[in-house]
Amino acid sequence: MTSISGKHVLLTGGSRGLGPLIAEALAKRGAHIALAARSEEGLRVTSQSLSKYGIQTIIIPVDLSKAEQQQRLVSTVLDKFGSIDILINNAGLETEGAYLDLPWEAIRETVEVNLVAPMAITYQVLPHMLKQKSGHIVNIASIGAKSGIAFAATYCGTKAGLAEWTKGLRLELEGTGVHFSTIFPGYVTEVGMFAKFHMNPPAIVGSCSPSQVANAVVKAIEKEKLEILVNSGPNSLAAALSELSPSLGDWIVKQSGAVEFQRKKVGK
C-alpha cells in the first residue's frame, strides 16, 4: 500500500465543496497540502481547519479559467514545497441548464475549468513527476461522465473528456512510476448542486456523501486504484448498458426519473 504520509499534494478547488473534505482526509494521513482556488478567504478557512494535524499547508488564490494562472500555479507550489507527489484535479464548475439557455461564456468557462485546466496543470506537473519517477494524479470526474445527464450536457461532456483523457494518459505512461486515478461521484449530498437546489434525487438514481468521495480519493492513492465509482444507486448498470446499447441506456435513465429531476432543478 502506498503511504501518503509526508507527501506533497496540490489540490485544486480547495476552498469549498468536496475540496476541504478531501484535504482533511489527506491531512489525517500526514500529507502536506497546497490548496488552490479562487477564494482566498475560503482557502484560509480550509488551511486553518487543517492546522490541528500538524502538517504544512500553503494557499494559492488562482482563477483556473485563465491560462496564465494555470501555468503559474505549479511553479509556485514547486518553489514553496520543492516537489509535487500527488496532484488532485478537483476544481470544477457544476454548470446546469438547458443548453441554449446558457450564455456561451458560461459554457466556455466550464470547459476551461473542468477540462482544460486539469490538462494544463498536469502538463506542468508531469515532467517533475517523470523525473522523480513517482507521482499520482487523481481526477475528480462524475457519474455523468459515464451516463450523460439531461440539462447538464456541458458539465457531463467536460467530465467525460476528463475521464477518457485520464485513461489514455495512464496507458501511455504505464511503467513510469506515475499513477492515474479517476473518481466518479454520483449526486453528492450536502454540497454543490444539492446545497444549491435543496432537492433529493429519485432513490433509484442514488447519491453519495462528501466524506465517501474523500475516502475514495485516499483509497485510490493508497491502493493505486484506476477508477472508483461512488454512488448508492444502480447508475453504474445504466452506464454499462449504455455502452452496449445507447437506446437502452437512455430508456433506463428516463425510467429512473433522472431526466425529470434535472428538468425540475433547472425550472424547465
C-alpha positions as CSV (number, residue, x, y, z in Angstrom):
1,M,0.0,0.0,0.0
2,T,1.3,3.5,-0.9
3,S,1.9,5.8,2.0
4,I,0.5,9.3,1.9
5,S,2.4,10.5,5.0
6,G,4.9,13.2,4.2
7,K,3.9,13.5,0.6
8,H,3.3,17.0,-1.0
9,V,-0.1,17.4,-2.5
10,L,-1.5,20.0,-4.9
11,L,-5.3,20.1,-4.5
12,T,-7.4,22.4,-6.7
13,G,-10.9,23.5,-5.6
14,G,-9.7,23.6,-2.0
15,S,-11.9,26.3,-0.7
16,R,-15.4,24.8,-0.8
17,G,-17.5,21.7,-1.8
18,L,-15.5,18.5,-1.8
19,G,-12.1,20.2,-1.5
20,P,-12.0,20.8,2.3
21,L,-13.2,17.2,2.9
22,I,-10.5,15.8,0.6
23,A,-7.9,18.0,2.2
24,E,-8.8,16.8,5.6
25,A,-8.8,13.1,4.6
26,L,-5.2,13.6,3.3
27,A,-4.1,15.7,6.2
28,K,-5.2,12.9,8.6
29,R,-2.7,10.7,6.9
30,G,0.1,13.3,7.2
31,A,0.2,14.9,3.7
32,H,1.4,18.4,3.2
33,I,-1.1,20.3,1.1
34,A,-1.1,23.2,-1.3
35,L,-4.6,24.5,-1.6
36,A,-5.7,26.3,-4.8
37,A,-9.0,28.0,-5.6
38,R,-10.4,31.4,-6.5
39,S,-11.5,32.4,-2.9
40,E,-8.5,33.4,-0.8
41,E,-10.9,33.6,2.2
42,G,-12.2,30.1,1.6
43,L,-8.6,28.8,1.3
44,R,-7.7,30.4,4.6
45,V,-10.6,28.7,6.3
46,T,-9.6,25.3,4.9
47,S,-6.0,25.9,5.8
48,Q,-6.8,26.8,9.4
49,S,-9.0,23.7,9.8
50,L,-6.0,21.6,8.9
51,S,-3.6,23.1,11.4
52,K,-4.6,20.6,14.1
53,Y,-3.0,17.8,12.1
54,G,0.5,19.3,12.3
55,I,1.0,19.4,8.5
56,Q,2.3,22.2,6.3
57,T,-0.2,24.0,4.1
58,I,0.1,26.8,1.6
59,I,-2.7,28.6,-0.1
60,I,-2.7,29.9,-3.7
61,P,-5.6,32.0,-4.9
62,V,-6.0,31.2,-8.6
63,D,-8.5,31.6,-11.4
64,L,-8.3,28.3,-13.3
65,S,-10.2,29.8,-16.3
66,K,-7.1,31.9,-17.0
67,A,-4.3,30.2,-18.9
68,E,-1.5,32.3,-17.4
69,Q,-2.7,31.5,-13.9
70,Q,-2.8,27.8,-14.7
71,Q,0.8,27.9,-15.7
72,R,1.9,30.0,-12.6
73,L,0.2,27.6,-10.1
74,V,2.6,24.7,-10.5
75,S,5.7,26.7,-10.4
76,T,4.5,28.5,-7.2
77,V,3.9,25.1,-5.5
78,L,7.3,23.7,-6.6
79,D,9.1,26.9,-5.4
80,K,7.4,26.5,-1.9
81,F,7.3,22.8,-1.5
82,G,10.2,21.6,-3.6
83,S,8.1,18.7,-5.0
84,I,4.6,17.6,-6.0
85,D,4.0,14.0,-5.3
86,I,0.2,14.0,-5.7
87,L,-2.0,16.2,-7.9
88,I,-5.7,16.2,-7.3
89,N,-7.7,18.0,-10.0
90,N,-10.8,18.6,-8.1
91,A,-11.9,22.1,-9.1
92,G,-15.0,22.2,-11.3
93,L,-18.0,24.3,-12.3
94,E,-21.3,22.5,-11.9
95,T,-23.0,24.2,-14.9
96,E,-26.6,23.2,-15.4
97,G,-29.5,24.4,-17.5
98,A,-31.0,23.9,-20.9
99,Y,-28.0,24.1,-23.3
100,L,-29.4,27.0,-25.4
101,D,-30.4,28.9,-22.3
102,L,-26.8,29.1,-21.1
103,P,-24.6,32.1,-22.2
104,W,-21.8,30.9,-24.4
105,E,-19.3,32.4,-22.0
106,A,-20.6,30.1,-19.2
107,I,-20.1,27.1,-21.5
108,R,-16.6,28.2,-22.5
109,E,-15.6,28.8,-18.9
110,T,-16.9,25.4,-17.8
111,V,-14.8,23.7,-20.5
112,E,-11.8,25.8,-19.4
113,V,-12.1,25.0,-15.7
114,N,-13.3,21.4,-15.8
115,L,-11.2,20.1,-18.7
116,V,-8.5,22.4,-20.0
117,A,-7.2,23.4,-16.5
118,P,-6.6,19.8,-15.4
119,M,-4.9,19.1,-18.7
120,A,-2.7,22.3,-18.4
121,I,-1.8,21.7,-14.7
122,T,-0.9,18.0,-15.5
123,Y,1.2,19.2,-18.4
124,Q,3.2,21.3,-16.0
125,V,3.4,18.7,-13.2
126,L,4.3,15.6,-15.3
127,P,7.9,16.5,-16.2
128,H,8.6,16.8,-12.5
129,M,6.9,13.5,-11.6
130,L,8.6,11.7,-14.5
131,K,12.0,13.0,-13.4
132,Q,11.5,11.7,-9.9
133,K,9.9,8.5,-11.3
134,S,7.0,8.7,-9.0
135,G,3.7,10.5,-8.6
136,H,-0.1,10.1,-8.5
137,I,-2.7,12.2,-10.4
138,V,-6.3,11.9,-9.3
139,N,-9.0,13.5,-11.4
140,I,-12.5,14.1,-10.0
141,A,-15.0,13.3,-12.8
142,S,-18.6,12.4,-12.3
143,I,-21.0,9.6,-12.9
144,G,-22.3,11.9,-15.6
145,A,-19.1,11.1,-17.5
146,K,-20.4,7.5,-17.9
147,S,-24.1,8.3,-18.5
148,G,-24.9,11.8,-19.7
149,I,-27.4,13.8,-17.7
150,A,-30.1,16.0,-19.3
151,F,-29.8,19.7,-18.6
152,A,-26.2,19.2,-17.7
153,A,-24.8,18.3,-21.1
154,T,-21.9,20.7,-20.9
155,Y,-20.9,19.5,-17.4
156,C,-21.1,15.9,-18.4
157,G,-19.2,16.5,-21.6
158,T,-16.3,18.0,-19.7
159,K,-16.2,15.2,-17.2
160,A,-16.4,12.5,-19.9
161,G,-13.5,14.2,-21.7
162,L,-11.6,14.3,-18.4
163,A,-12.2,10.6,-17.8
164,E,-11.1,9.4,-21.2
165,W,-8.1,11.7,-21.3
166,T,-7.0,10.2,-17.9
167,K,-7.4,6.7,-19.3
168,G,-5.3,7.5,-22.3
169,L,-2.5,9.0,-20.2
170,R,-2.4,6.1,-17.8
171,L,-1.9,3.7,-20.6
172,E,0.6,5.9,-22.3
173,L,2.7,6.4,-19.1
174,E,2.4,2.9,-17.6
175,G,5.6,1.8,-16.1
176,T,7.0,5.3,-15.5
177,G,6.1,5.4,-11.8
178,V,3.4,7.9,-12.3
179,H,-0.1,6.6,-11.5
180,F,-3.5,7.9,-12.5
181,S,-6.9,7.5,-10.9
182,T,-10.4,8.8,-11.8
183,I,-13.2,9.2,-9.2
184,F,-16.8,9.1,-10.4
185,P,-19.1,10.6,-7.8
186,G,-22.9,10.4,-8.2
187,Y,-25.1,13.1,-6.9
188,V,-23.2,14.5,-3.9
189,T,-25.2,15.4,-0.9
190,E,-24.7,18.4,1.3
191,V,-22.5,20.4,-1.1
192,G,-22.6,21.7,-4.7
193,M,-25.8,21.1,-6.6
194,F,-27.6,19.6,-3.5
195,A,-26.9,22.7,-1.4
196,K,-28.0,25.0,-4.2
197,F,-31.3,23.4,-5.1
198,H,-32.3,21.6,-1.9
199,M,-33.7,18.7,-3.8
200,N,-33.2,15.0,-3.4
201,P,-32.8,12.7,-6.5
202,P,-35.0,9.7,-7.1
203,A,-34.0,6.8,-4.9
204,I,-33.1,4.6,-7.8
205,V,-30.6,7.3,-9.1
206,G,-28.7,7.2,-5.8
207,S,-26.3,9.6,-4.2
208,C,-23.1,9.8,-2.1
209,S,-21.7,11.9,0.7
210,P,-18.7,14.2,0.5
211,S,-16.9,12.0,3.0
212,Q,-17.4,9.0,0.8
213,V,-15.8,10.8,-2.1
214,A,-12.9,12.0,0.1
215,N,-12.4,8.4,1.3
216,A,-12.4,7.2,-2.3
217,V,-9.6,9.6,-3.2
218,V,-7.5,8.3,-0.3
219,K,-8.3,4.7,-1.4
220,A,-7.3,5.5,-5.0
221,I,-3.9,6.8,-3.9
222,E,-3.1,4.2,-1.3
223,K,-4.2,1.2,-3.3
224,E,-3.4,2.6,-6.8
225,K,-7.0,2.1,-8.0
226,L,-7.6,3.1,-11.6
227,E,-11.2,4.1,-11.2
228,I,-13.7,4.3,-8.4
229,L,-17.4,4.8,-8.8
230,V,-19.0,6.4,-5.7
231,N,-22.8,6.1,-5.7
232,S,-25.5,4.2,-3.8
233,G,-27.8,3.7,-6.8
234,P,-27.7,1.4,-9.8
235,N,-26.4,4.1,-12.2
236,S,-23.3,2.1,-12.9
237,L,-25.6,-0.5,-14.6
238,A,-27.2,2.1,-16.8
239,A,-23.7,3.4,-17.7
240,A,-22.6,-0.1,-18.6
241,L,-25.7,-0.9,-20.7
242,S,-25.3,2.5,-22.5
243,E,-22.0,1.2,-23.8
244,L,-23.7,-1.8,-25.3
245,S,-27.0,-0.2,-26.4
246,P,-27.3,3.6,-26.2
247,S,-31.1,3.5,-26.7
248,L,-31.5,1.0,-23.8
249,G,-29.2,3.2,-21.6
250,D,-31.4,6.3,-22.4
251,W,-34.5,4.3,-21.6
252,I,-33.1,3.3,-18.2
253,V,-32.1,6.8,-17.4
254,K,-35.6,8.2,-18.3
255,Q,-37.3,5.4,-16.3
256,S,-35.2,6.2,-13.3
257,G,-36.7,9.7,-13.1
258,A,-33.3,11.4,-13.6
259,V,-34.4,13.5,-16.6
260,E,-37.5,14.9,-14.8
261,F,-35.4,15.5,-11.7
262,Q,-33.0,17.5,-13.7
263,R,-35.8,19.3,-15.5
264,K,-37.3,20.4,-12.2
265,K,-33.9,21.5,-10.9
266,V,-33.4,24.0,-13.7
267,G,-37.1,25.0,-13.9
268,K,-37.8,23.7,-17.3
